[in-house]
Amino acid sequence: MLIYRLAEEVSATSSAPPPTGLAGFMGTYGMLIVWGLVIFAMWFFMFRPQSKKRKEEQKMRENVQVGDAIITIGGVMGRVASIKEESILIETGPDRSKVRIKKWAVQTNETIHDD
């Protein structure tokens, strides 16, 4: 009974009217603005640099030329022997063994071009 009476007193004293006018407007839309800024900041600092890096990697893979020294994602080092639309033939080792790889498997191009 005492707990019930205390609960009534707490609910009676804490039932403030909801904010009206500008305060109510800023409470609801202010939170939406804050969440919008958080999402924009995440995009700007996380996703945008990732997409820039992906574009640079794609450009590097498209600019690979015959004779370039490359390293694949798997760590295979070799020199480009020929290029087709989606694949590259590389020569590896002193015995010039040839391996065909996909273009997306090129991690770095060690040859510097004067473009």
Secondary structure, 3 states (H helix, E strand, C coil): CHHHHHHHHHHHHCCCCCCCCHHHHHHHHHHHHHHHHHHHHHHHHHHHHHHHHHHHHHHHHHCCCCCCEEEECCCCEEEEEEECCCEEEEEECCCCEEEEEEHHHEEEECCCCCC
